[in-house]
Amino acid sequence: MKRTTSLIATMVAIPFILGACSDSDDGASSAPAEESSTTDDAGTDEDSENETDDTDTPAEEGEDQLDLVVGDTAIMESNVASFEFTLNSVEMVEEIDGEMPELDAYIIASITIKNVGDEPIDALETSRTFEYTDFLEGSGMPDDSEWYDEYDGVEGEIAPGDEMTGTAVYQGYIDEENHLRVKPGLTGISAINDAMFTFTRDELEN
C-alpha cells in the first residue's frame, strides 16, 4: 500500500517538475533576446548621432596661406565677411607730402580688395586686416593711407561682387625679407584665417 501511494505521488509530481524546467528554459532563452534588442537600439542611436555631427560640420572653411608673394591673392574668410586681398606691387619711398618717416621708410603697396561675401564691407577696415612688419616676432604697422593726400587709399563701401583698387601706406623698418600679414590678434581669436605675403628689399627698391 505504501509502495502504491509513493508511486502515485511520484507520477503526480512529474508534470510539475517538467513544467518548472520548461519555464526556466523559456526565461533563460528570452533574456538574451531582450539584451540584443537593447544593443541594437543603442547602436541605432549612436549611428544617428554620428550622422547629425557630420551634417553640422561646416562644408568649407578659410585656409591659412602663408607663402604668398607680390602678385598673389589671399582668399579670406572671417566671422563677418568674405573677401579677396591681392598685393599688386610694393615699393618704398623716403618722403610723402614733404614728410619724412619716423622709421626707415614708407612702404607703398598697391592692393585690390574684392568682396566675395553677401554683405557690404568697409574698404579701409578690410585693408587694415593686414599689417606690415620686417620682424615676425614683433608688432606690425597698419595702413595709414587716409592721412596722406599723395596716395589714394581704399575708402568707402564695397558691395558684394565688387572690387576696389587703391594704395596702402605703411611705414617701418626694412630688412632683407619683409611681410604683409594678417594681424596676429585676429588669427589668435580665430576671427579670420591667416595669410602672409613676403617680399625682399630688392623688390621694394625696384
PASERO-43120 format. One record per residue (C-alpha): residue in three letters; x, y, z; chain. Coordinates in steps of 0.1 Angstrom, whole numbers. Each point is the difference from the previous one (the first is absolute). Example, Ala and Ser with C-alpha at 12.3 -4.5 7.8 and 13.67 -1.06 7.14 Angstrom:
BEGIN
ALA  123  -45  78  A
SER  14  34  -7  A
//
This chain:
BEGIN
MET  0  0  0  A
LYS  28  24  9  A
ARG  17  -9  -33  A
THR  -31  8  -19  A
THR  -4  33  17  A
SER  36  10  -7  A
LEU  -4  -9  -37  A
ILE  -31  20  -3  A
ALA  16  30  16  A
THR  30  -2  -23  A
MET  -22  -2  -31  A
VAL  -19  31  12  A
ALA  32  19  7  A
ILE  17  -7  -34  A
PRO  -22  25  -21  A
PHE  7  28  25  A
ILE  38  -7  -2  A
LEU  -1  0  -38  A
GLY  -21  32  -1  A
ALA  24  18  24  A
CYS  30  -11  -22  A
SER  -18  12  -31  A
ASP  -7  34  16  A
SER  36  3  11  A
ASP  13  -7  -36  A
ASP  -24  26  -14  A
GLY  12  26  24  A
ALA  36  -7  -8  A
SER  -5  2  -37  A
SER  -21  32  1  A
ALA  26  20  19  A
PRO  26  2  -28  A
ALA  -27  10  -25  A
GLU  -8  31  21  A
GLU  37  8  5  A
SER  6  -3  -38  A
SER  -29  23  -7  A
THR  14  26  25  A
THR  34  -2  -17  A
ASP  -15  5  -35  A
ASP  -19  31  12  A
ALA  31  15  15  A
GLY  19  -6  -32  A
THR  -27  17  -20  A
ASP  0  30  23  A
GLU  38  3  -2  A
ASP  -1  -2  -38  A
SER  -27  27  0  A
GLU  22  22  22  A
ASN  30  -5  -23  A
GLU  -21  10  -31  A
THR  -11  32  18  A
ASP  36  9  9  A
ASP  10  -4  -36  A
THR  -28  22  -12  A
ASP  9  28  24  A
THR  36  1  -12  A
PRO  6  31  -22  A
ALA  4  -9  -37  A
GLU  29  25  -5  A
GLU  23  20  22  A
GLY  26  26  -8  A
GLU  35  -15  -4  A
ASP  33  16  12  A
GLN  21  14  -28  A
LEU  35  8  13  A
ASP  21  -2  -31  A
LEU  -14  28  -22  A
VAL  21  24  -20  A
VAL  -6  32  -19  A
GLY  -27  -6  -27  A
ASP  -18  -27  21  A
THR  -35  1  13  A
ALA  -10  -10  36  A
ILE  -35  -15  4  A
MET  -13  12  33  A
GLU  -28  -14  21  A
SER  -8  19  32  A
ASN  -29  -3  25  A
VAL  -17  30  -17  A
ALA  13  2  -36  A
SER  15  -19  -30  A
PHE  24  18  -22  A
GLU  31  -3  -23  A
PHE  30  21  7  A
THR  26  4  -28  A
LEU  34  16  4  A
ASN  6  14  -34  A
SER  34  17  6  A
VAL  22  15  28  A
GLU  26  28  1  A
MET  16  21  27  A
VAL  4  38  0  A
GLU  18  23  24  A
GLU  -25  28  0  A
ILE  -37  6  -4  A
ASP  -16  35  -2  A
GLY  34  14  11  A
GLU  -1  -21  31  A
MET  28  -23  10  A
PRO  -8  -34  16  A
GLU  7  -6  37  A
LEU  15  -34  -9  A
ASP  21  -12  -30  A
ALA  -25  8  -28  A
TYR  -35  1  -12  A
ILE  -12  -33  -16  A
ILE  -25  7  -28  A
ALA  -22  -29  -10  A
SER  -25  -2  -29  A
ILE  -28  -22  12  A
THR  -33  -13  -14  A
ILE  -28  -11  23  A
LYS  -30  -20  -14  A
ASN  -31  -7  20  A
VAL  -10  -36  -6  A
GLY  -24  -1  29  A
ASP  -37  8  3  A
GLU  2  33  19  A
PRO  18  34  -7  A
ILE  34  4  16  A
ASP  20  31  10  A
ALA  30  3  -23  A
LEU  24  17  25  A
GLU  -9  -22  29  A
THR  4  -31  -23  A
SER  34  13  -11  A
ARG  10  4  37  A
THR  -5  -37  4  A
PHE  36  -1  -12  A
GLU  31  17  14  A
TYR  36  5  -10  A
THR  30  -14  19  A
ASP  36  -9  -6  A
PHE  1  -21  32  A
LEU  -26  -28  4  A
GLU  6  -2  38  A
GLY  -7  37  4  A
SER  -30  24  -5  A
GLY  -11  13  -34  A
MET  -11  33  -16  A
PRO  -35  6  -14  A
ASP  -11  16  -32  A
ASP  1  38  6  A
SER  -9  11  -35  A
GLU  -29  22  13  A
TRP  25  24  15  A
TYR  19  8  -33  A
ASP  -13  19  -30  A
GLU  26  -12  -25  A
TYR  -15  -35  -2  A
ASP  -36  -11  -5  A
GLY  -7  -27  26  A
VAL  -30  -24  -1  A
GLU  -30  18  16  A
GLY  -37  -5  2  A
GLU  -22  -30  -4  A
ILE  5  -30  -23  A
ALA  -32  -17  -10  A
PRO  -2  -38  -4  A
GLY  17  -10  -33  A
ASP  18  34  -4  A
GLU  37  7  5  A
MET  21  31  7  A
THR  37  8  -8  A
GLY  20  25  20  A
THR  32  7  18  A
ALA  8  -11  35  A
VAL  27  20  18  A
TYR  21  -15  28  A
GLN  32  11  17  A
GLY  25  -22  16  A
TYR  35  -14  1  A
ILE  13  -17  -32  A
ASP  18  -34  2  A
GLU  11  -26  -26  A
GLU  -35  -16  4  A
ASN  -31  20  8  A
HIS  -36  -10  4  A
LEU  -36  10  -3  A
ARG  -20  -22  23  A
VAL  -34  -4  17  A
LYS  1  16  34  A
PRO  10  -27  25  A
GLY  -27  12  24  A
LEU  -27  -10  -25  A
THR  14  -34  -7  A
GLY  6  -6  37  A
ILE  -37  1  7  A
SER  -9  -19  -32  A
ALA  -19  30  -14  A
ILE  16  -5  -34  A
ASN  23  -24  -18  A
ASP  37  8  -2  A
ALA  18  14  -31  A
MET  35  15  -6  A
PHE  18  16  -30  A
THR  38  0  1  A
PHE  22  23  -21  A
THR  37  10  0  A
ARG  18  33  3  A
ASP  8  -2  -37  A
GLU  -37  -2  -9  A
LEU  -6  31  20  A
GLU  29  20  -16  A
ASN  -9  -9  -36  A
//
